[in-house]
Amino acid sequence: MKAIVCEKYGSPDVLELREVAKPTPKDDEVLVKIHAVSINDWDWGLLQGSTLVDRLLFGFFRPRHAILGSDIAGRIEAVGKNVTQFRTGDDVFGDLSGRWGGFAEYVCAPHTALALKPPSMTFPEAASIPQAAMLAIQGLRDIGGIEQGDKVLINGAGGGVGTFAIQIAKLYGAEVTGVDSSAKLDFMRSLGFDKVIDYTQQDFTRSGTCYDLILDVKTNRSLLDYARALSPAGRYVTVGGSMARLLQILLIGPLIAMTSKKTMRLVVLKPNKDLAYVNELFEAGKVKPVLDKFHALSEVPEAMRYFGTANHKGKLVITLE
Ligand SMILES: NC(=O)c1ccc[n+]([C@@H]2O[C@H](COP(=O)([O-])OP(=O)(O)OC[C@H]3O[C@@H](n4cnc5c(N)ncnc54)[C@H](OP(=O)(O)O)[C@@H]3O)[C@@H](O)[C@H]2O)c1
């Protein structure tokens, strides 16, 4: 089969399209013919070996997993002997982070990492969902405790997590402000953001407006800045961003909670936990993935380069059909 192979850390130039052995499923795995795969920030970080944590976990000098790509959608072609809930021919999707292998024609996946794809959902739509929608739902609902009518701000609103988060927040009747670069503001208005802020022109933490809930995809400001932008019992939830800032939230955030009613917390992704819930929302017409550029498998390096510019709107998905 064909796959995009990454044998050393670096820029997208190190990625190569190669012929590799087609995998065989173990007893509790299925073999999926991949129809679409999306790019996540984690793929981008792993390509470069940019964090010490990733290098310790996934290969210090070179990537232990030569094929990146975690969020896949495709059709089951073979089933391991212990798998009972899926059959050959089922259309599935899920997040394979930790083992990756999605930038390829086929991948073996544990049955626990997959959900059935609704027939009305396209493969690219399905591939866009796993990490971004889980982070949006778990961030707003489980960690952020979003309530009806909350005043919500999403920082880094025009990318994968933000474009799911606006739709989830609207289900709660929230008034939602989105922060991103000027090129994405019209796009964000079209998704239903009530207010948009260009972060190159305005610092939302210094505008005097306070929010009941902030969902942050970038975490590039100080903890005190975020605390200032929260209403008296406001909740700040970070999904990811600068490691130093994240440590600040983890270590000093609890002090803010002890001295006020404000909370500052980090989302630890529970992969695939809410796929069935997203299926329900999708089928009810309440959530619609927002997709950017489609490419062939051979175009993964170009797609990764594009992801690195952060000019994508919504989720960047590669189709293999
Ligand atoms: N917590 C966990 O367990 C976990 C697991 C997996 C991933 N993650 C995290 O999830 C996040 C993925 O988010 P995503 O898929 O939405 O990323 P994304 O698609 O790259 O979107 C990020 C958006 O932020 C914008 N942005 C850049 N700089 C900004 C700034 N200073 N202020 C406001 N917006 C800014 C970007 O656009 P412009 O550059 O054009 O402004 C882009 O639209 C990452 O932080 C990743 O580390 C967390």
The ligand as an SDF file (V2000), in Angstrom:
LIG
                    3D

 48 52  0  0  0  0  0  0  0  0999 V2000
   -5.7920   18.9190   25.6840 N   0  0  0  0  0  0  0  0  0  0  0  0
   -5.5720   17.8420   24.9540 C   0  0  0  0  0  0  0  0  0  0  0  0
   -5.6330   16.6950   25.4390 O   0  0  0  0  0  0  0  0  0  0  0  0
   -5.2630   18.0160   23.4980 C   0  0  0  0  0  0  0  0  0  0  0  0
   -5.1940   16.9230   22.6160 C   0  0  0  0  0  0  0  0  0  0  0  0
   -4.9620   17.1860   21.2760 C   0  0  0  0  0  0  0  0  0  0  0  0
   -4.7930   18.4930   20.8160 C   0  0  0  0  0  0  0  0  0  0  0  0
   -4.8450   19.5290   21.7060 N   0  0  0  0  0  0  0  0  0  0  0  0
   -4.6990   20.9430   21.3130 C   0  0  0  0  0  0  0  0  0  0  0  0
   -5.8330   21.3100   20.5790 O   0  0  0  0  0  0  0  0  0  0  0  0
   -5.5040   22.4700   19.8240 C   0  0  0  0  0  0  0  0  0  0  0  0
   -5.9760   22.2430   18.3990 C   0  0  0  0  0  0  0  0  0  0  0  0
   -6.7500   23.3120   18.0090 O   0  0  0  0  0  0  0  0  0  0  0  0
   -7.2930   23.4700   16.5370 P   0  0  0  0  0  0  0  0  0  0  0  0
   -7.3740   22.1320   15.8880 O   0  0  0  0  0  0  0  0  0  0  0  0
   -8.4830   24.3110   16.5800 O   0  0  0  0  0  0  0  0  0  0  0  0
   -6.0870   24.2770   15.8520 O   0  0  0  0  0  0  0  0  0  0  0  0
   -6.1230   25.0890   14.5160 P   0  0  0  0  0  0  0  0  0  0  0  0
   -7.0520   24.4700   13.5340 O   0  0  0  0  0  0  0  0  0  0  0  0
   -4.6820   25.3070   14.1310 O   0  0  0  0  0  0  0  0  0  0  0  0
   -6.7780   26.5000   14.9370 O   0  0  0  0  0  0  0  0  0  0  0  0
   -6.1260   27.4460   15.7270 C   0  0  0  0  0  0  0  0  0  0  0  0
   -6.6300   28.8240   15.3260 C   0  0  0  0  0  0  0  0  0  0  0  0
   -6.0360   29.7880   16.1890 O   0  0  0  0  0  0  0  0  0  0  0  0
   -5.6970   30.9490   15.4080 C   0  0  0  0  0  0  0  0  0  0  0  0
   -4.6830   31.7230   16.1020 N   0  0  0  0  0  0  0  0  0  0  0  0
   -3.3350   31.7350   15.9230 C   0  0  0  0  0  0  0  0  0  0  0  0
   -2.7580   32.5890   16.7900 N   0  0  0  0  0  0  0  0  0  0  0  0
   -3.7570   33.1260   17.5330 C   0  0  0  0  0  0  0  0  0  0  0  0
   -3.7800   34.0840   18.5660 C   0  0  0  0  0  0  0  0  0  0  0  0
   -2.6700   34.6640   19.0280 N   0  0  0  0  0  0  0  0  0  0  0  0
   -4.9660   34.4200   19.1150 N   0  0  0  0  0  0  0  0  0  0  0  0
   -6.1130   33.8520   18.6650 C   0  0  0  0  0  0  0  0  0  0  0  0
   -6.1450   32.9450   17.6490 N   0  0  0  0  0  0  0  0  0  0  0  0
   -4.9750   32.5800   17.0970 C   0  0  0  0  0  0  0  0  0  0  0  0
   -5.2670   30.3310   14.0880 C   0  0  0  0  0  0  0  0  0  0  0  0
   -5.3860   31.2160   12.9930 O   0  0  0  0  0  0  0  0  0  0  0  0
   -4.3240   32.3420   12.5480 P   0  0  0  0  0  0  0  0  0  0  0  0
   -2.9450   31.7770   12.7070 O   0  0  0  0  0  0  0  0  0  0  0  0
   -4.7010   32.6990   11.1300 O   0  0  0  0  0  0  0  0  0  0  0  0
   -4.5640   33.4600   13.4690 O   0  0  0  0  0  0  0  0  0  0  0  0
   -6.2790   29.2100   13.9090 C   0  0  0  0  0  0  0  0  0  0  0  0
   -7.4420   29.6740   13.2440 O   0  0  0  0  0  0  0  0  0  0  0  0
   -4.0110   22.6510   19.9170 C   0  0  0  0  0  0  0  0  0  0  0  0
   -3.7320   23.6750   20.8410 O   0  0  0  0  0  0  0  0  0  0  0  0
   -3.5370   21.3020   20.4450 C   0  0  0  0  0  0  0  0  0  0  0  0
   -2.3460   21.4020   21.1490 O   0  0  0  0  0  0  0  0  0  0  0  0
   -5.0920   19.3000   23.0160 C   0  0  0  0  0  0  0  0  0  0  0  0
  1  2  1  0
  2  3  2  0
  2  4  1  0
  4  5  1  0
  4 48  2  0
  5  6  2  0
  6  7  1  0
  7  8  2  0
  8  9  1  0
  8 48  1  0
  9 10  1  0
  9 46  1  0
 10 11  1  0
 11 12  1  0
 11 44  1  0
 12 13  1  0
 13 14  1  0
 14 15  2  0
 14 16  1  0
 14 17  1  0
 17 18  1  0
 18 19  2  0
 18 20  1  0
 18 21  1  0
 21 22  1  0
 22 23  1  0
 23 24  1  0
 23 42  1  0
 24 25  1  0
 25 26  1  0
 25 36  1  0
 26 27  1  0
 26 35  1  0
 27 28  2  0
 28 29  1  0
 29 30  1  0
 29 35  2  0
 30 31  1  0
 30 32  2  0
 32 33  1  0
 33 34  2  0
 34 35  1  0
 36 37  1  0
 36 42  1  0
 37 38  1  0
 38 39  2  0
 38 40  1  0
 38 41  1  0
 42 43  1  0
 44 45  1  0
 44 46  1  0
 46 47  1  0
M  CHG  2   8   1  16  -1
M  END
$$$$
